[in-house]
């Protein structure tokens, strides 16, 4: 039986994943990632992969009788996740660091290091299912629709899929907690982390100020309408994301939302909810789990983690992929992920590069960038 590395964050999901595999008789090794320097992190920080997480993962590993290691991946994590996070905000986009971590550090880099421990497979506590057949490996949505995390895994290298395991993918969150209580695990009732692990203060702008220093993204600029009319001022465009309503001031005849961030002019463009609706999405950095679907294919696309999927047609493929939505969606945000599904099967995904209202494009010079 092969040796399995389990990525243990110190939360209940990865704890139960490790316990289930050990219970099934597998040769299991628990590993927790040290992703950043903790010198400025509060001692009781509850972010995943923090000092608290490392301690809890070690206690769980001891309880279920498996070895536990801490891998220092700070250099790789900083390059692939933190630097990317800062760069995206500086360019007026809204990144999703969990997607970057899963596509790089958490699976690819852990697998490379795990081989030194004799591990041939890697498992995690993600709520996603995977099917392994002679024809290949397929990622599927998790059994618990409320906890499904397939959205975050589109960036996984396709050649890594045959080596992956998701032991809690068929379970609900309540079933996972119940199992943890039955096993007496210290993480059974541990609350979920809602923070970005490398932003323990809870305010990502603190990190941007530290990493960017003096930068246009943190300087004052204008709040404008699409017509060019100046309707306010802001203190840094990095504090805004498409769809945002708060922080725009008052005195408007109707509610306004962020439509666009223009780093080249430091402008934040605002407009009505109707102006926020878009039905053409351009994605870059596409990653496919299998052969790319041909142009003309109709699939479901999920544009945010909690968003309901919408049917879309692939209009063109290449360095970028253009999708045409059957129904307009609000707040399609550059930097976030567009993830394509065929039923429960994850087909692939990419980063949103641009979005537009298709009817409006016919009468404008708007082009994806």
MARDOMAR-888199 format. One line per field, with one value per residue (C-alpha): residue in one letter; x, y negated, z. Coordinates in nm, 3 decimals, always signed. Each point is the difference from the previous one (the first is absolute). Layout:
residu = [A/...]
X = [X/...]
Y = [Y/...]
Z = [Z/...]
END
This chain:
residu = [X/X/X/X/X/X/X/X/X/X/X/X/X/X/X/X/X/X/X/X/X/X/X/X/X/X/X/X/X/X/X/X/X/X/X/X/X/X/X/X/X/X/X/X/X/X/X/X/X/X/X/X/X/X/X/X/X/X/X/X/X/X/X/X/X/X/X/X/X/X/X/X/X/X/X/X/X/X/X/X/X/X/X/X/X/X/X/X/X/X/X/X/X/X/X/X/X/X/X/X/X/X/X/X/X/X/X/X/X/X/X/X/X/X/X/X/X/X/X/X/X/X/X/X/X/X/X/X/X/X/X/X/X/X/X/X/X/X/X/X/X/X/X/X/X/X/X/X/X/X/X/X/X/X/X/X/X/X/X/X/X/X/X/X/X/X/X/X/X/X/X/X/X/X/X/X/X/X/X/X/X/X/X/X/X/X/X/X/X/X/X/X/X/X/X/X/X/X/X/X/X/X/X/X/X/X/X/X/X/X/X/X/X/X/X/X/X/X/X/X/X/X/X/X/X/X/X/X/X/X/X/X/X/X/X/X/X/X/X/X/X/X/X/X/X/X/X/X/X/X/X/X/X/X/X/X/X/X/X/X/X/X/X/X/X/X/X/X/X/X/X/X/X/X/X/X/X/X/X/X/X/X/X/X/X/X/X/X/X/X/X/X/X/X/X/X/X/X/X/X/X/X/X/X/X/X/X/X/X/X/X/X/X/X/X/X/X/X/X/X/X/X/X/X/X/X/X/X/X/X/X/X/X/X/X/X/X/X/X/X/X/X/X/X/X/X/X/X/X/X/X/X/X/X/X/X/X/X/X/X/X/X/X/X/X/X/X/X/X]
X = [+0.000/+0.141/+0.100/-0.234/+0.087/-0.294/+0.008/-0.108/-0.091/-0.103/-0.371/-0.265/-0.028/+0.363/+0.007/-0.283/+0.151/+0.319/-0.194/-0.214/+0.304/+0.183/-0.310/-0.015/+0.349/+0.197/+0.355/-0.072/+0.234/-0.140/+0.161/-0.073/+0.134/+0.187/-0.094/+0.120/+0.194/-0.194/+0.201/-0.276/-0.292/-0.219/+0.065/-0.365/-0.050/-0.260/+0.105/+0.069/+0.366/+0.083/+0.176/-0.332/-0.064/+0.341/-0.054/-0.347/+0.116/+0.278/-0.245/-0.234/+0.285/+0.109/-0.357/-0.046/+0.352/+0.164/+0.325/-0.026/+0.239/+0.010/+0.124/+0.141/-0.146/+0.028/+0.216/-0.224/-0.319/+0.126/+0.090/-0.311/-0.269/+0.092/+0.193/-0.280/-0.261/+0.180/+0.068/-0.365/-0.131/+0.265/-0.138/-0.359/-0.115/-0.138/+0.197/-0.103/+0.305/-0.158/-0.015/+0.367/+0.099/-0.187/+0.138/+0.356/+0.115/-0.257/+0.009/+0.282/+0.269/-0.112/+0.004/+0.354/+0.115/-0.208/+0.194/+0.297/-0.213/-0.096/-0.349/-0.156/-0.340/-0.135/-0.331/-0.178/-0.321/-0.160/-0.369/+0.046/-0.019/+0.240/-0.052/+0.298/-0.052/+0.218/-0.090/+0.118/-0.095/-0.297/-0.075/-0.364/-0.192/-0.015/-0.290/-0.099/-0.125/+0.032/+0.370/+0.106/+0.353/+0.053/+0.006/+0.337/+0.170/-0.017/+0.369/+0.121/+0.246/-0.185/+0.292/-0.027/-0.364/+0.074/+0.195/-0.272/-0.247/-0.285/-0.127/-0.277/-0.130/-0.313/-0.081/-0.189/+0.160/-0.220/+0.106/+0.365/-0.039/-0.190/+0.278/+0.260/-0.194/-0.025/+0.377/+0.057/+0.195/+0.083/-0.112/-0.354/-0.167/+0.268/-0.155/+0.086/+0.253/-0.154/+0.322/+0.275/+0.274/+0.275/-0.216/-0.058/-0.117/-0.301/+0.066/+0.187/+0.085/+0.244/+0.199/-0.016/+0.134/+0.285/+0.091/-0.068/+0.113/-0.064/-0.207/-0.279/-0.233/+0.007/-0.023/-0.310/-0.189/-0.337/-0.329/-0.164/-0.303/+0.044/-0.075/+0.314/-0.190/+0.194/-0.229/+0.247/+0.350/+0.160/+0.313/+0.139/-0.152/+0.140/-0.281/-0.268/-0.132/-0.260/-0.350/+0.093/-0.257/+0.145/+0.258/-0.129/-0.152/-0.359/-0.218/-0.078/-0.349/+0.027/+0.234/+0.333/+0.246/+0.360/-0.002/+0.370/+0.338/+0.238/+0.355/+0.147/-0.203/-0.066/-0.374/-0.273/-0.299/-0.346/-0.348/-0.341/-0.077/-0.119/+0.342/+0.157/-0.164/+0.227/-0.039/+0.338/+0.297/+0.361/+0.227/+0.374/+0.244/-0.245/+0.067/-0.187/-0.055/+0.011/-0.033/-0.133/-0.367/-0.049/-0.137/-0.377/-0.014/-0.270/+0.109/-0.077/+0.235/+0.038/+0.131/+0.037/+0.023/-0.350/-0.156/-0.251/+0.135/-0.132/-0.013/+0.263/+0.123/+0.369/+0.027/+0.374/+0.313/+0.363/+0.227/-0.329/-0.342/-0.318/-0.324/-0.347/-0.243/-0.360/-0.103/+0.186/+0.169/+0.093/+0.350/+0.208/+0.333/+0.343/+0.243/-0.265/-0.049/-0.238/-0.037/-0.169/-0.205/-0.178/-0.255/+0.208/+0.321/+0.261/+0.109/+0.247/+0.021/+0.200/+0.037/-0.252/+0.185/-0.295/-0.378/-0.255/-0.365/-0.016/-0.270/+0.206/+0.314/-0.172/-0.020/+0.336/+0.373/+0.016/+0.240/+0.134/+0.344]
Y = [+0.000/-0.342/-0.263/-0.302/-0.356/-0.183/-0.381/-0.088/-0.364/+0.055/-0.014/+0.266/+0.094/+0.097/+0.161/+0.235/+0.062/+0.124/+0.205/+0.172/+0.101/+0.130/+0.189/+0.163/+0.137/-0.237/-0.107/-0.367/-0.293/-0.333/-0.318/-0.362/-0.287/-0.289/-0.259/-0.329/-0.161/+0.001/-0.269/-0.257/+0.243/-0.014/+0.301/+0.103/-0.055/+0.242/-0.015/+0.328/+0.099/-0.236/+0.105/+0.104/+0.222/+0.166/+0.079/+0.146/+0.208/+0.147/+0.088/+0.170/+0.195/+0.123/+0.099/+0.214/+0.141/-0.143/-0.192/-0.375/-0.238/-0.374/-0.103/-0.349/-0.118/-0.371/-0.080/+0.181/-0.128/-0.358/+0.022/+0.181/-0.135/-0.313/-0.175/+0.081/-0.130/-0.333/-0.031/+0.063/-0.270/-0.241/+0.062/-0.070/+0.363/+0.213/+0.324/+0.324/+0.123/+0.338/+0.087/-0.089/+0.198/+0.311/-0.015/-0.044/+0.036/+0.225/+0.280/-0.042/-0.108/+0.231/+0.296/-0.083/-0.016/+0.300/+0.227/-0.045/+0.171/+0.279/-0.135/+0.087/-0.161/-0.314/-0.056/-0.302/-0.090/-0.177/+0.062/+0.134/+0.349/+0.169/+0.304/+0.207/+0.230/+0.157/-0.292/-0.266/-0.192/-0.234/-0.268/-0.028/-0.237/+0.098/+0.198/-0.292/-0.273/-0.259/+0.079/+0.096/-0.132/+0.112/-0.368/-0.040/+0.293/-0.084/-0.093/+0.346/+0.143/+0.270/+0.243/-0.020/+0.115/+0.377/-0.049/-0.189/+0.118/-0.190/+0.220/-0.236/-0.084/+0.214/-0.127/-0.300/-0.242/+0.123/+0.358/-0.102/-0.174/+0.298/+0.234/-0.227/+0.003/+0.379/+0.016/-0.256/-0.234/-0.344/-0.162/+0.142/-0.330/-0.236/-0.293/-0.042/-0.262/-0.282/-0.198/-0.001/+0.200/-0.253/-0.298/+0.072/-0.358/+0.071/-0.309/+0.081/-0.369/+0.032/+0.251/-0.217/-0.301/+0.208/+0.160/-0.285/-0.299/-0.310/+0.116/-0.146/+0.278/-0.159/-0.362/-0.221/-0.005/-0.080/+0.186/-0.045/+0.103/+0.164/-0.341/-0.138/-0.203/-0.019/+0.087/+0.048/+0.084/+0.312/+0.070/+0.279/+0.214/+0.316/-0.031/+0.063/+0.299/+0.036/+0.023/-0.184/-0.244/-0.103/-0.275/-0.204/-0.281/-0.116/-0.262/+0.195/+0.019/+0.381/+0.266/+0.012/+0.289/+0.034/+0.088/-0.017/-0.089/-0.189/+0.016/-0.203/-0.307/+0.099/-0.027/+0.208/+0.016/+0.027/+0.051/+0.154/+0.365/+0.029/-0.122/+0.272/+0.280/+0.173/+0.297/+0.028/+0.127/+0.030/+0.229/+0.050/+0.254/+0.275/+0.345/+0.304/+0.335/+0.197/-0.119/-0.358/-0.006/-0.121/-0.341/+0.009/+0.223/-0.082/+0.040/-0.146/-0.268/-0.107/-0.355/-0.018/+0.259/-0.061/-0.093/+0.224/+0.141/-0.143/+0.171/-0.136/+0.068/+0.010/-0.245/+0.022/+0.163/-0.099/-0.199/-0.120/+0.164/-0.196/+0.110/-0.125/+0.035/+0.103/-0.255/-0.315/+0.018/-0.283/-0.073/+0.219/-0.091/-0.005/+0.210/+0.240/+0.346/+0.120/+0.375/+0.223/+0.308/+0.271/+0.105/+0.081/+0.048/-0.273/-0.067/-0.280/-0.368/-0.318/-0.351/-0.260/-0.255/-0.213/-0.008/-0.205/-0.031/+0.152/-0.235/-0.296/+0.128/-0.027/-0.374/-0.070/+0.046/+0.211/+0.290/+0.260/-0.061]
Z = [+0.000/-0.096/+0.252/+0.007/+0.096/+0.158/-0.009/+0.354/+0.061/+0.360/-0.084/+0.046/-0.369/-0.053/+0.345/-0.093/-0.344/+0.166/+0.256/-0.265/-0.203/+0.306/+0.109/-0.344/+0.052/-0.221/+0.082/+0.078/+0.058/+0.121/-0.130/+0.086/-0.206/+0.159/-0.258/+0.148/+0.282/+0.328/+0.179/-0.052/+0.029/+0.314/+0.221/-0.008/-0.372/-0.140/-0.362/-0.176/-0.012/+0.290/+0.319/+0.151/-0.302/+0.022/+0.369/-0.056/-0.297/+0.212/+0.278/-0.246/-0.159/+0.344/+0.084/-0.313/+0.013/-0.312/-0.042/-0.049/-0.173/-0.061/-0.343/-0.034/-0.333/+0.076/-0.302/-0.249/+0.163/-0.004/-0.369/-0.122/+0.231/+0.198/-0.280/-0.242/+0.248/+0.035/-0.373/-0.090/+0.234/-0.129/-0.350/+0.106/+0.014/+0.283/+0.049/+0.167/+0.194/+0.088/-0.370/-0.043/+0.311/-0.113/-0.352/+0.119/+0.361/+0.165/-0.255/-0.253/+0.244/+0.281/-0.238/-0.106/+0.362/+0.101/-0.231/+0.233/+0.266/-0.238/-0.065/-0.334/+0.052/+0.167/+0.179/+0.146/+0.178/-0.296/-0.064/-0.349/-0.149/-0.238/-0.219/-0.112/-0.299/-0.266/-0.227/+0.244/+0.312/+0.026/+0.258/+0.106/+0.224/+0.366/+0.139/+0.227/-0.234/+0.278/+0.049/-0.353/-0.070/-0.359/-0.102/+0.172/-0.174/-0.372/+0.005/+0.102/-0.255/-0.193/+0.031/+0.379/+0.013/+0.003/+0.323/+0.190/+0.265/+0.170/+0.284/+0.123/-0.346/+0.036/+0.351/+0.133/+0.242/+0.284/-0.072/+0.006/+0.337/+0.140/-0.109/+0.160/+0.328/-0.009/-0.040/+0.276/-0.227/+0.142/-0.325/+0.010/+0.087/-0.120/-0.189/-0.366/-0.096/-0.199/-0.032/-0.260/+0.169/-0.072/+0.106/+0.370/+0.062/-0.222/-0.215/-0.321/-0.047/+0.293/-0.204/-0.312/+0.190/+0.137/-0.331/-0.244/+0.205/-0.209/-0.295/-0.217/+0.121/+0.346/-0.110/-0.028/-0.328/-0.154/+0.017/-0.340/-0.206/-0.341/-0.152/+0.165/+0.258/+0.326/+0.292/+0.283/+0.117/+0.144/+0.203/-0.215/-0.273/+0.161/+0.252/-0.262/-0.189/-0.272/+0.149/+0.320/+0.138/+0.335/+0.026/-0.294/+0.204/-0.014/-0.156/-0.319/-0.147/-0.019/+0.140/-0.181/-0.031/-0.114/-0.370/-0.077/+0.148/-0.229/+0.142/-0.287/+0.105/+0.365/-0.073/+0.157/-0.236/+0.156/-0.139/+0.054/+0.055/-0.358/-0.120/+0.214/-0.201/-0.253/-0.230/-0.174/+0.198/-0.113/+0.203/-0.008/+0.150/-0.094/+0.143/-0.130/+0.169/-0.321/-0.359/-0.030/-0.102/-0.359/-0.089/+0.006/+0.308/+0.254/+0.362/+0.340/+0.131/+0.361/+0.035/+0.378/+0.274/+0.134/-0.333/-0.176/-0.328/-0.326/-0.339/-0.241/-0.353/-0.082/-0.288/-0.059/+0.142/-0.016/+0.227/+0.145/+0.011/-0.073/+0.164/-0.083/+0.290/-0.058/+0.262/+0.113/+0.340/+0.235/+0.125/-0.230/+0.155/-0.168/+0.203/+0.127/-0.150/-0.268/+0.048/-0.257/+0.085/-0.195/+0.259/+0.309/-0.201/+0.019/-0.360/+0.064/+0.074/-0.015/+0.132/-0.108/-0.215/-0.113/-0.023/-0.188/-0.087/-0.345/-0.129/+0.116/-0.176/-0.337/+0.047/+0.163/-0.038/+0.314/-0.039/+0.243/+0.145]
END
